[in-house]
Amino acid sequence: MRRVSYRLVLAPVFLIALVGGALLLTNRLAPQATGVPSHALPLQPAQTGIDRELSPLLAAHPGKTGAIFLTDGVDAFAARALSARKAGRSLDLQYFIWHNDLTGRLLASEAHDAAERGVRVRILLDDMNASGLDPHLLALDAHPNIELRLYNPFRNRESVGRAFELMRRMVSMNHRMHNKAWIADGRVAIVGGRNIGEQYFSADAEVNFRDLDLLLLGPAAQQATAIFDAYWNSTAAVPISTLGAGKPEALRALLAKVIRDARGEGARRYLDRVADSQLARDYYGNVLHPHWSAGIQIVADPPVKGASDNRAEWLVGRLTSRISAARSEVYVISPYFVPGEDGTAMLSALTKRGARVGVVTNSLAATDVYAVHAGYAAYRGRLVGHGVDIHELRASARERTAKTLVGKRASLHTKAFVLDGERGFVGSFNVDPRSKNLNTEMGVLFDDPVMASQLRDEYLRLSGSDLSYRVYRDKQGDLRWLDGAQPTQRVLDREPDAGLWRRALVRISSWLPIESQL
């Protein structure tokens, strides 16, 4: 009885101490966006290697942007590395995640090498995934030609302080920058779903993300640069130099180690794969053939996306209006697919009008976020019942002809849709509440039948029986998964390749009132 009374007394004391500690720690506010405003450097006709290479192509296709789909991870890395090596004026890099792994260090080394040549490098990273990276980021920022800013950063940089601050600023810290853009000399932009890390570039031995970027050459790259400038100069972007510091000699030593690692044996083996990639061979063989189009536009959410904003400026409105206006065909690819009541109603209305609607998303075995799968499962049966074709990516799938997929497990990360064989979108936007309402997002809208056909082919590849299960209802109305990759088709009556523990986690997650955060 006495032990219980002690607990009753100590519990509120502990709570007061916890809240007080959070207030004490998180009131040590960093300066607001104190960086000097900066903007894109003016384009020149022949100042850099990129200028000179693109000049005749742009002259031959006035007003048009060249586009290349990057479905292969090694090609996607090659596009970034090659553009960094050719850059002579600027690199503007904007990412949600930049891992400190092999490919992260290689691309950091490419950015540093560019800065050494006199290129101005601006790097904007979301701070949620930057925990523990401050020494590396400060080492880059210390270079006179590199400036690094963090989006909506924690004011407390240590792990305990970050935890307290997250508790106190839960609402504001929940708004993250999910954008992905790599821009070289204001003329080349890579926009899509990939972050920076081994999983995104077919270099992870465990997981291979099936992802998609667009490599854009010409006018649309300037749209990406304007979006970057808006974020860079917003109140949410804080120079890392105002958040911490390090001893110059220690920073130099750390940067030297990063560069040394990027030139080691493991890096050499991966770079040999990059040199043999289709994109690299096409580029050096002068047979790179982008599709030129005047119907390409890069779009994004406003840099600071608050509940009181004018939602008409949000990306979700532009995307849903296009989807709801489709006439005959809607194909959606989204790894995190939680359509909500409004999205379910919209897709169901399309099938009722006679449009064919299909969705590719992750199976439970392929997903990396069980709570999201629980949110998706709440709408899956209703969508199938209304005639939506649902395909779930197989975790064990491998393409028979692929040379560059090394991961033991596959997971979908592509975010795209294609409409009526004419229009489409590729970007960072998931069909879920977080992308709609909390994160800032970015992507490429296009109105071009050739590009639509290419994206439609990618949807059909991902939804095919080699890579995905088809979800349907049997005669009794129960959900079933069709495995068409076997010599004889198999019908499964539960989530494929997912054990009891995973299914239990999804069931528990479904009980939590967290859909708005998914």
C-alpha positions as CSV (number, residue, x, y, z in Angstrom):
1,M,0.0,0.0,0.0
2,R,2.8,2.4,0.8
3,R,4.5,1.6,-2.5
4,V,1.3,2.6,-4.3
5,S,1.1,5.9,-2.3
6,Y,4.7,6.7,-3.3
7,R,3.9,6.2,-6.9
8,L,0.9,8.5,-6.6
9,V,3.1,11.2,-5.2
10,L,6.0,10.7,-7.5
11,A,4.0,10.5,-10.8
12,P,3.0,14.2,-10.8
13,V,6.4,15.2,-9.6
14,F,8.0,13.3,-12.5
15,L,5.5,14.9,-15.0
16,I,6.2,18.4,-13.7
17,A,9.9,17.7,-14.0
18,L,9.5,16.4,-17.5
19,V,7.4,19.3,-18.7
20,G,9.6,21.8,-16.9
21,G,12.7,20.3,-18.5
22,A,11.2,20.5,-21.9
23,L,10.3,24.2,-21.4
24,L,13.8,25.0,-20.1
25,L,15.6,23.3,-22.9
26,T,13.4,24.3,-25.8
27,N,13.2,28.0,-24.8
28,R,16.9,28.3,-25.8
29,L,15.8,29.4,-29.3
30,A,18.1,29.6,-32.2
31,P,18.0,32.7,-34.3
32,Q,15.3,32.8,-36.9
33,A,16.4,32.6,-40.6
34,T,19.5,34.8,-40.2
35,G,21.1,33.8,-43.5
36,V,21.8,36.4,-46.0
37,P,19.2,36.1,-48.8
38,S,20.5,34.6,-52.0
39,H,19.1,33.8,-55.4
40,A,19.8,31.8,-58.5
41,L,22.9,32.9,-60.4
42,P,22.0,34.3,-63.9
43,L,22.2,31.9,-66.8
44,Q,25.0,32.4,-69.3
45,P,25.1,31.1,-72.9
46,A,28.4,29.4,-72.7
47,Q,30.0,29.9,-69.2
48,T,30.0,26.3,-68.1
49,G,30.3,22.8,-69.6
50,I,26.5,22.4,-69.1
51,D,25.8,25.7,-70.8
52,R,27.9,24.7,-73.8
53,E,26.5,21.2,-74.1
54,L,22.8,22.3,-73.8
55,S,23.1,25.4,-76.0
56,P,22.6,23.7,-79.4
57,L,19.9,21.3,-78.0
58,L,17.9,24.2,-76.5
59,A,18.3,26.2,-79.8
60,A,16.9,23.2,-81.7
61,H,13.9,22.9,-79.3
62,P,13.0,26.5,-78.3
63,G,10.8,26.8,-75.3
64,K,10.9,23.0,-74.6
65,T,12.3,21.0,-71.8
66,G,14.2,17.7,-72.3
67,A,12.9,14.9,-70.1
68,I,14.4,11.4,-69.2
69,F,12.7,9.0,-66.8
70,L,15.1,7.5,-64.3
71,T,13.7,4.2,-63.2
72,D,17.0,2.6,-62.4
73,G,18.8,3.5,-59.2
74,V,22.3,3.4,-60.7
75,D,21.2,5.6,-63.6
76,A,19.7,8.0,-61.0
77,F,23.0,8.2,-59.2
78,A,24.9,8.7,-62.4
79,A,22.6,11.6,-63.4
80,R,23.4,13.4,-60.2
81,A,27.1,12.7,-60.3
82,L,27.6,13.6,-63.9
83,S,25.7,16.9,-63.5
84,A,27.8,17.8,-60.4
85,R,31.0,17.1,-62.4
86,K,29.9,19.2,-65.3
87,A,28.6,22.1,-63.2
88,G,30.6,25.3,-63.4
89,R,28.3,27.8,-61.8
90,S,25.9,26.4,-59.1
91,L,24.5,23.4,-57.4
92,D,21.2,23.8,-55.5
93,L,20.3,20.6,-53.6
94,Q,17.1,20.1,-51.6
95,Y,16.3,16.8,-49.8
96,F,14.2,15.3,-47.0
97,I,16.9,12.6,-46.3
98,W,20.6,12.6,-47.0
99,H,22.1,9.4,-45.4
100,N,25.7,9.3,-44.2
101,D,26.4,6.1,-46.2
102,L,28.3,5.1,-49.3
103,T,26.2,7.0,-51.8
104,G,25.6,9.9,-49.4
105,R,29.3,10.3,-49.0
106,L,30.0,10.0,-52.7
107,L,27.5,12.7,-53.6
108,A,28.8,14.9,-50.7
109,S,32.3,14.5,-52.2
110,E,31.0,15.4,-55.6
111,A,29.4,18.6,-54.1
112,H,32.7,19.4,-52.3
113,D,34.7,18.8,-55.5
114,A,32.4,21.2,-57.3
115,A,32.9,23.8,-54.6
116,E,36.7,23.4,-54.9
117,R,36.3,24.4,-58.6
118,G,34.6,27.6,-57.6
119,V,31.0,26.4,-57.9
120,R,28.5,27.9,-55.5
121,V,26.8,25.1,-53.6
122,R,23.6,25.6,-51.6
123,I,22.2,22.6,-49.6
124,L,18.8,22.6,-47.9
125,L,17.9,19.6,-45.8
126,D,15.0,18.7,-43.6
127,D,16.2,18.5,-40.0
128,M,14.0,15.6,-38.8
129,N,16.4,13.0,-40.3
130,A,19.6,14.9,-39.7
131,S,20.0,13.8,-36.1
132,G,23.7,13.1,-35.3
133,L,24.9,14.5,-38.6
134,D,25.9,18.0,-37.4
135,P,29.7,17.4,-37.5
136,H,29.5,16.3,-41.1
137,L,27.1,19.1,-42.1
138,L,29.2,21.7,-40.4
139,A,32.3,20.4,-42.1
140,L,30.7,20.9,-45.5
141,D,29.3,24.3,-44.5
142,A,32.8,25.4,-43.5
143,H,33.9,25.5,-47.1
144,P,33.7,29.1,-48.4
145,N,31.7,28.0,-51.5
146,I,29.2,25.8,-49.6
147,E,26.3,27.0,-47.4
148,L,24.0,24.5,-45.7
149,R,20.6,25.3,-44.2
150,L,18.2,23.2,-42.2
151,Y,14.4,23.3,-42.7
152,N,12.4,23.8,-39.5
153,P,15.3,22.7,-37.3
154,F,15.5,21.6,-33.7
155,R,16.9,24.3,-31.6
156,N,18.5,21.7,-29.3
157,R,21.0,19.6,-31.2
158,E,21.6,16.8,-28.7
159,S,19.5,13.7,-28.5
160,V,17.9,14.4,-25.1
161,G,17.2,18.0,-25.9
162,R,15.7,17.0,-29.2
163,A,13.4,14.6,-27.5
164,F,12.2,17.3,-25.0
165,E,11.8,19.8,-27.8
166,L,9.8,17.4,-29.9
167,M,7.4,17.0,-27.0
168,R,6.9,20.7,-26.6
169,R,6.8,21.7,-30.3
170,M,4.9,18.6,-31.5
171,V,2.6,20.6,-33.7
172,S,5.2,22.8,-35.4
173,M,7.8,20.1,-35.6
174,N,5.3,17.8,-37.4
175,H,5.6,20.0,-40.5
176,R,8.4,18.7,-42.6
177,M,10.0,19.4,-46.0
178,H,9.6,16.3,-48.1
179,N,10.9,17.9,-51.4
180,K,13.6,16.3,-53.5
181,A,15.5,18.3,-56.1
182,W,19.1,18.3,-57.5
183,I,19.7,21.4,-59.7
184,A,23.0,22.1,-61.6
185,D,23.8,25.5,-63.2
186,G,20.1,26.3,-63.3
187,R,19.8,24.2,-66.5
188,V,19.6,20.6,-65.2
189,A,17.1,19.4,-62.6
190,I,16.4,16.0,-61.2
191,V,13.1,15.9,-59.4
192,G,11.1,12.9,-58.2
193,G,10.9,10.5,-55.3
194,R,14.5,9.6,-54.4
195,N,16.3,10.8,-51.3
196,I,20.0,10.4,-51.0
197,G,21.0,7.0,-49.7
198,E,22.1,3.5,-50.7
199,Q,18.5,2.2,-50.8
200,Y,17.5,4.7,-53.5
201,F,20.5,4.0,-55.7
202,S,20.5,0.2,-55.9
203,A,23.5,0.0,-53.5
204,D,21.9,-1.5,-50.4
205,A,22.4,-5.3,-50.0
206,E,19.2,-5.6,-48.0
207,V,16.5,-3.3,-49.5
208,N,16.0,-2.0,-53.0
209,F,13.6,0.8,-53.4
210,R,11.7,0.9,-56.7
211,D,11.7,4.6,-57.3
212,L,11.4,7.2,-60.1
213,D,12.9,10.6,-60.9
214,L,12.7,12.8,-64.0
215,L,15.9,14.3,-65.4
216,L,15.0,17.7,-66.9
217,L,17.1,19.8,-69.2
218,G,16.2,23.4,-70.0
219,P,13.4,25.8,-69.0
220,A,11.8,23.6,-66.3
221,A,15.0,23.5,-64.4
222,Q,14.6,27.3,-63.9
223,Q,11.2,26.6,-62.3
224,A,12.9,24.2,-59.9
225,T,15.5,26.9,-59.1
226,A,12.8,29.4,-58.4
227,I,11.1,26.9,-56.0
228,F,14.5,26.3,-54.3
229,D,15.0,30.0,-53.9
230,A,11.6,30.4,-52.2
231,Y,12.4,27.7,-49.7
232,W,16.0,28.8,-49.2
233,N,15.0,32.4,-48.3
234,S,11.9,31.4,-46.2
235,T,11.6,31.7,-42.5
236,A,11.8,27.9,-42.1
237,A,15.3,27.7,-43.5
238,V,18.0,28.3,-40.8
239,P,21.8,28.3,-41.5
240,I,23.4,25.4,-39.7
241,S,26.2,27.8,-38.6
242,T,23.7,29.5,-36.3
243,L,22.8,26.2,-34.6
244,G,26.2,24.8,-33.7
245,A,30.0,25.1,-34.3
246,G,33.0,22.9,-34.4
247,K,36.8,23.4,-34.1
248,P,38.2,24.1,-37.5
249,E,40.9,21.4,-37.3
250,A,38.3,18.8,-36.3
251,L,36.0,19.8,-39.1
252,R,38.8,19.6,-41.6
253,A,39.8,16.1,-40.4
254,L,36.2,14.9,-40.6
255,L,35.7,16.2,-44.1
256,A,39.0,14.6,-45.2
257,K,37.8,11.3,-43.9
258,V,34.5,11.6,-45.8
259,I,36.4,12.4,-49.0
260,R,38.9,9.5,-48.3
261,D,36.0,7.1,-47.8
262,A,34.4,8.3,-51.1
263,R,37.6,7.2,-52.9
264,G,38.0,3.8,-51.1
265,E,37.6,0.3,-52.5
266,G,33.9,0.0,-51.8
267,A,33.2,3.3,-53.5
268,R,35.3,2.2,-56.5
269,R,33.3,-1.0,-56.9
270,Y,30.0,1.0,-56.9
271,L,31.4,3.7,-59.2
272,D,32.4,1.0,-61.7
273,R,28.7,0.0,-61.8
274,V,27.8,3.7,-62.3
275,A,30.3,4.0,-65.2
276,D,28.6,0.9,-66.8
277,S,25.1,2.3,-66.3
278,Q,22.9,2.8,-69.3
279,L,22.7,6.6,-68.7
280,A,26.4,7.0,-68.4
281,R,27.1,5.0,-71.5
282,D,24.5,6.9,-73.4
283,Y,25.9,10.2,-72.2
284,Y,29.6,9.5,-73.0
285,G,28.5,7.9,-76.3
286,N,26.6,11.0,-77.3
287,V,23.4,9.0,-77.8
288,L,21.4,10.4,-74.9
289,H,18.0,11.2,-76.4
290,P,15.7,13.2,-74.1
291,H,12.1,13.7,-75.1
292,W,11.5,17.4,-75.7
293,S,8.2,18.9,-74.5
294,A,6.6,22.2,-73.9
295,G,4.1,20.6,-71.5
296,I,6.3,20.3,-68.4
297,Q,5.9,22.2,-65.2
298,I,7.6,21.9,-61.8
299,V,5.2,22.6,-58.9
300,A,5.5,22.7,-55.1
301,D,3.7,23.6,-51.9
302,P,4.5,27.0,-50.3
303,P,7.6,26.8,-48.2
304,V,5.7,27.3,-44.9
305,K,2.5,25.3,-45.0
306,G,0.3,26.1,-42.1
307,A,-3.3,25.3,-41.1
308,S,-4.4,28.9,-41.6
309,D,-2.9,29.2,-45.1
310,N,-4.9,29.6,-48.3
311,R,-5.2,25.9,-49.2
312,A,-5.7,26.9,-52.9
313,E,-1.9,27.3,-53.0
314,W,-1.3,23.8,-51.8
315,L,-0.2,21.0,-54.1
316,V,-2.9,18.6,-53.1
317,G,-5.6,20.8,-54.7
318,R,-3.8,20.9,-58.1
319,L,-3.3,17.2,-58.1
320,T,-6.8,16.1,-57.0
321,S,-8.5,18.4,-59.5
322,R,-6.6,16.8,-62.3
323,I,-7.4,13.3,-61.1
324,S,-11.1,14.0,-60.6
325,A,-11.3,15.4,-64.1
326,A,-10.0,12.2,-65.7
327,R,-12.2,10.6,-68.3
328,S,-11.1,7.1,-69.1
329,E,-8.0,6.0,-67.1
330,V,-6.4,6.8,-63.8
331,Y,-3.3,4.9,-62.7
332,V,-1.7,5.8,-59.4
333,I,1.6,4.6,-57.9
334,S,2.0,5.5,-54.2
335,P,4.1,3.6,-51.6
336,Y,2.1,5.1,-48.7
337,F,-1.5,5.0,-49.9
338,V,-4.1,6.2,-47.3
339,P,-6.8,7.9,-49.5
340,G,-9.1,8.8,-46.7
341,E,-12.8,9.3,-47.1
342,D,-12.4,12.0,-49.7
343,G,-9.9,10.1,-51.9
344,T,-11.9,6.9,-51.7
345,A,-15.1,8.8,-52.8
346,M,-13.2,10.4,-55.6
347,L,-11.7,7.2,-57.0
348,S,-15.0,5.4,-56.5
349,A,-16.8,8.1,-58.4
350,L,-14.4,7.7,-61.3
351,T,-15.1,4.0,-61.6
352,K,-18.8,4.7,-61.4
353,R,-18.4,7.0,-64.5
354,G,-16.8,4.2,-66.3
355,A,-13.1,5.1,-65.9
356,R,-10.6,2.4,-65.3
357,V,-8.8,3.1,-62.0
358,G,-5.7,1.2,-60.8
359,V,-3.4,1.6,-57.8
360,V,0.0,0.1,-57.1
361,T,1.2,0.3,-53.5
362,N,3.3,-1.7,-51.1
363,S,2.2,-5.1,-49.7
364,L,2.5,-5.5,-45.9
365,A,5.7,-7.5,-46.5
366,A,7.2,-4.7,-48.6
367,T,6.2,-1.7,-46.6
368,D,8.5,-0.1,-44.0
369,V,5.7,1.6,-42.0
370,Y,3.2,-0.7,-40.5
371,A,0.9,2.1,-39.3
372,V,0.5,3.4,-42.8
373,H,-0.5,-0.1,-44.0
374,A,-3.1,-0.2,-41.3
375,G,-4.5,3.2,-42.6
376,Y,-4.5,1.8,-46.2
377,A,-6.2,-1.4,-45.2
378,A,-9.1,0.5,-43.8
379,Y,-10.0,1.6,-47.3
380,R,-8.7,-1.3,-49.4
381,G,-11.8,-3.5,-49.3
382,R,-14.1,-0.6,-50.2
383,L,-12.0,0.5,-53.1
384,V,-11.9,-3.1,-54.5
385,G,-15.6,-3.3,-54.0
386,H,-16.1,-0.2,-56.1
387,G,-14.1,-1.5,-59.0
388,V,-10.6,-0.1,-58.3
389,D,-7.8,-2.4,-59.4
390,I,-5.4,-2.8,-56.4
391,H,-1.9,-4.2,-56.9
392,E,0.5,-4.7,-54.0
393,L,4.3,-4.9,-54.6
394,R,5.9,-8.2,-53.7
395,A,8.8,-7.9,-51.2
396,S,10.7,-10.8,-52.8
397,A,10.2,-9.7,-56.5
398,R,13.1,-9.3,-58.8
399,E,13.0,-8.5,-62.5
400,R,14.5,-11.3,-64.5
401,T,16.5,-9.0,-66.8
402,A,17.6,-6.4,-64.2
403,K,21.4,-6.1,-63.7
404,T,21.5,-3.4,-61.0
405,L,19.0,-4.6,-58.3
406,V,21.1,-6.0,-55.4
407,G,18.7,-5.8,-52.4
408,K,17.3,-9.0,-51.0
409,R,13.9,-7.2,-50.4
410,A,12.0,-4.8,-52.7
411,S,10.0,-1.9,-51.5
412,L,8.0,0.7,-53.5
413,H,9.0,4.3,-53.2
414,T,7.7,5.8,-56.6
415,K,5.0,8.5,-56.3
416,A,3.3,9.2,-59.6
417,F,0.1,9.1,-61.5
418,V,-0.9,9.0,-65.2
419,L,-4.3,10.1,-66.6
420,D,-6.1,9.2,-69.9
421,G,-2.8,8.4,-71.5
422,E,-2.1,12.1,-71.8
423,R,-1.1,13.7,-68.5
424,G,0.8,12.8,-65.4
425,F,2.8,13.6,-62.3
426,V,6.1,12.4,-60.8
427,G,7.3,13.7,-57.5
428,S,7.4,13.4,-53.7
429,F,3.7,13.4,-53.1
430,N,2.2,10.3,-51.5
431,V,-1.6,9.8,-51.5
432,D,-1.8,10.1,-47.7
433,P,-2.8,12.7,-45.1
434,R,0.8,13.7,-44.3
435,S,1.5,14.7,-47.9
436,K,-1.8,16.5,-48.2
437,N,-1.8,18.5,-45.0
438,L,1.5,18.4,-43.1
439,N,4.6,18.0,-45.3
440,T,5.7,20.3,-48.2
441,E,5.8,18.4,-51.4
442,M,7.2,18.9,-54.9
443,G,7.0,17.3,-58.3
444,V,6.6,17.5,-62.1
445,L,3.3,17.9,-63.8
446,F,3.3,17.1,-67.5
447,D,0.7,17.3,-70.3
448,D,2.4,15.1,-73.0
449,P,1.2,11.8,-74.5
450,V,4.8,10.5,-75.0
451,M,5.7,11.0,-71.4
452,A,2.3,9.7,-70.4
453,S,2.9,6.5,-72.4
454,Q,6.3,6.0,-70.7
455,L,4.8,6.4,-67.2
456,R,1.9,4.2,-68.1
457,D,4.4,1.5,-69.1
458,E,6.1,1.9,-65.7
459,Y,2.7,1.4,-64.0
460,L,2.0,-1.7,-66.0
461,R,5.4,-3.1,-65.2
462,L,5.0,-2.5,-61.5
463,S,1.5,-3.9,-61.4
464,G,2.4,-7.0,-63.4
465,S,2.3,-10.5,-61.8
466,D,6.2,-10.7,-61.6
467,L,6.3,-7.8,-59.3
468,S,2.9,-7.5,-57.6
469,Y,-0.1,-9.4,-56.2
470,R,-3.6,-8.5,-57.4
471,V,-6.1,-7.9,-54.6
472,Y,-9.7,-8.8,-55.3
473,R,-12.9,-10.1,-53.6
474,D,-14.0,-13.7,-54.0
475,K,-17.7,-14.8,-54.4
476,Q,-18.2,-14.6,-50.7
477,G,-16.9,-11.0,-50.6
478,D,-13.6,-11.8,-48.8
479,L,-10.4,-10.2,-49.8
480,R,-7.9,-12.4,-51.7
481,W,-4.5,-12.0,-53.2
482,L,-3.7,-13.5,-56.6
483,D,-0.1,-14.7,-57.0
484,G,0.3,-14.9,-60.8
485,A,4.1,-15.3,-60.8
486,Q,3.9,-19.0,-60.2
487,P,3.6,-21.6,-63.1
488,T,0.1,-22.2,-61.6
489,Q,-1.7,-19.2,-60.2
490,R,-2.2,-19.3,-56.4
491,V,-4.9,-17.6,-54.4
492,L,-3.9,-16.4,-50.9
493,D,-6.4,-15.7,-48.2
494,R,-4.2,-13.5,-46.0
495,E,-1.5,-10.8,-46.4
496,P,1.2,-12.5,-48.5
497,D,4.7,-13.1,-47.1
498,A,3.7,-11.5,-43.8
499,G,3.9,-13.4,-40.5
500,L,1.7,-13.3,-37.5
501,W,3.8,-10.6,-35.8
502,R,3.5,-8.2,-38.7
503,R,-0.2,-8.7,-39.0
504,A,-0.6,-8.2,-35.3
505,L,1.3,-4.9,-35.5
506,V,-1.0,-3.7,-38.2
507,R,-4.1,-4.7,-36.3
508,I,-2.9,-2.8,-33.2
509,S,-2.0,0.2,-35.3
510,S,-5.5,0.2,-36.7
511,W,-6.9,0.9,-33.3
512,L,-5.0,4.1,-32.8
513,P,-6.5,7.5,-33.8
514,I,-3.5,8.5,-35.9
515,E,-4.7,8.6,-39.5
516,S,-4.2,12.4,-39.8
517,Q,-0.5,11.8,-39.1
518,L,0.1,9.0,-41.6
